[in-house]
Amino acid sequence: MLGHSGIANAAITDGDKQFLIQASQSNVDEIRFSILAEKKASRPEVKAFAQKMVLDHKALEKKMKPFAMAWSVKQPAALDADRRREYKKLKALSGAAFDKEYMAVMDRDHNQILEAFTHEANVATDPDFKSTVISEKSVLAAHTNMADELKDKL
């Protein structure tokens, strides 16, 4: 059975849908935090990282949207309660303290979402979705490596 966007949805599991919500929430979080970092970061390499996060996570958001529409999955549009607290904390920081905290959040979040993408790449049932997850996993792995390195420098 094909959804209205031409994406097969016969074999979609609740786990696939939950992963899609988690990935979508991660995109919202990374974009929102990184837009703040584009303005507040004091080190040029942190600003450059933030700009890359905004671009790459907006691209990932676009790639996930057709699946969300086909599967009738409502994508998150705002930060969750925990992330709102972190965002408020970050907004109050400046200079090196901001850079260090932002990169700590990015490093933690990317390691967590990379783990989720790795798991989903092994269990996804829809072939198009699985292919998207696998290709985006490599992007997230690169982000995670950059975040690890940058966090260690601060």
Order of alpha helices (4+ residues) and beta strands (2+ residues): alpha-alpha-alpha-alpha-alpha
